[in-house]
Amino acid sequence: GRSWEIKKVRTTCPYCGCGCNFDLNVKDNRVIGVTSNPSSPVNGRHLCVKGRFGYDFIHSPERLTAPLIKENGEFKEVSWDKAFNYVVERISEIRNRYGSDSLAVLSSARCTNEENYLLNKFARAVLGTPNIDHCARLCHASTVAGLALAYGSGAMTNSIREVRDADFILVIGSNTTETHPIISLEIRKALKKGAKLAVADPRKIELTGLADFHLQIRPGTNVALINGLINVILEEDLWDKEFVKNRTENFSAMQKAVLKYNPEYVAGITGVDAELIRQVARAYARAEKATILYTMGVTQHTSGTNNVLAIANLAMLCGQIGKPSSGVNPLRGQNNVQGACDMGALPNVFPGYQPVADPANVQKFGQAWNAEVPGKIGLTVGEMIDGALAGHIKSMYIVGENPMLSDPDIQHVQKALESLEFLVVQDIFLTETAKLADVVLPGTSFAEKDGTFTNTERRVQRIRKAIKPIGNTKPDWQIICSLAEKMGYRQMKYFHPSEIMDEIARLTPIYGGISYDRLEEQGLQWPCGDKKHPGTPILHKDKFTRGLGKFHAVEYHPPAETPDNEFPFILTTGRRLYHYHTGTMTRKAKGIEAIYGNEFLEINPYDADKLGINDRDTVRLFSRRGSITIKACVTDRVNPGTVFTSFHFTENPINIVTNTAWDPIAKIPELKVCAVRIEKI
Ligand code: SF4
């Protein structure tokens, strides 16, 4: 087509939490390409392969185009009216028979802030259930819990572009070049300017090739490692006494707890050389501006919250927080997982982390929503699944999530979902989870609606409607509003998502100054209290959100499963550059499938040799939960005794094998460690 026929619509990437901006190129109601938009505050001209080439899922022939109702095991296309009436009838029936607590809602880190807010309102005000959660439970629940305890707010403390000016970067449990490519560019910029890089990761990854220090830790030993760094910093008197005295509390409890974690003791637990631990501790403490970046290698453990608390201790001890290019920076995985948390798609808080346990908040939202709002804490994702199996949860409404591929012990998840009396799934594809549903409601992709996403640095940014909804689909916010209305609820009428944001701003202090007219170019970083507030690039500057930063005494505990004779290997899972989560979008993008269309299990040559496994052989991987088959990739990226793969591929559903054991505070499952056996087939 000629260029004048192409419309460019600026929007925000639907993949990772970096929140890159780009222009969708549109012709004849079709997205035909993606081009950079250099005015983006996050990425400038840069985009990774997913953002640039991952758009053709939008027009995939596999998109759902009409509502589906299952009859005698077969899906039939029906009208919206029929689908809505059926959903309302069945949910009302179940609520009348078993009560509101028998209902549960899974909200979506893929959907907009406005949609997450509405789902929260729908669950609490319309259905009357406290049971709402989303997949942050599987990724950063430990961050939300841990950083709230230590600092008072569970989000990235600094901004993406500050990384380039750091003198020292500690990356823990984050394969940044693959999972947050744009942030890894910032790391490279810092290295060019002379910054030092330490990477704590069980695998050799691209970043370890660039690093000055590779701490190749045994999976699940983060607390020991961080306590070891703190031990050295205290022992060698390298800590920031002024900061600790003026800005923190509970120091002595932490100090006592780390006494025994001398580098030699820690080396025994982590497998990292004691001298290396000393070097990294000194480099971190002596740096003028040191930043910590982390992801799932820290959070997805039974010790997830303790891992986060230990990191929070380290940053406070050295005064590396509340100033530019420093801080504690959890990199959020999904495009809007930060926003889904902010909007209260969590069982213990209303939007803006206003606790459900506080009666004043219950009253505030009850009044605003003109409904009786439950004042108790609801169930987490894992508790909903267990509840379904135990018979307490009778119906679930799942929006844009795919627990049948993403959640640990998939066979357990399947039994639970099959035992529900009624399952509604709202999605853009017939996912593994949607296949189990009684009703499937077809939502739209990010290209077909207006709204906002909040990226990992707390920046609220617009997505803009570029094309009309595909087929007979509806934007997810409209689906939720229609359902609410059909259930007799009168407070959910909006002409445009901007009105939903205005309501969010009225009820959510950290979003108080946010409105669409202010988001045009650069977005806004929360907290943003009023219409004049410029947004907050750096948290905890003069004081922590909670007042004083709080040290916590944390002890190392081994993972729930460790290798034994029957299951002698540790399996750790993660992600690949080319794919995205359960692959619902990237596996439909031809450009991406052509580059990376098969998955492998990484196994060290030493182990492969012992088991008689050659590169590309098919193996069977067993755990106490189940088994899968997968091709082997013989590589020294993993140490002997550890194997690795991703959870993107439905052909190799690795979460059949993983462990549901969870962290006692955050209830995040230990997806990063389980014990497995490997057999050549
Ligand atoms: Fe999209 Fe993330 Fe890639 Fe940026 S880095 S283009 S947000 S997937």
Residues whose N, C-alpha, C, O or C-beta is under 5 A from the ligand:
A	BS01	SF4	C13 Y15 C16 C18 G19 C20 L47 C48 K50 G51 H180 P181 I182
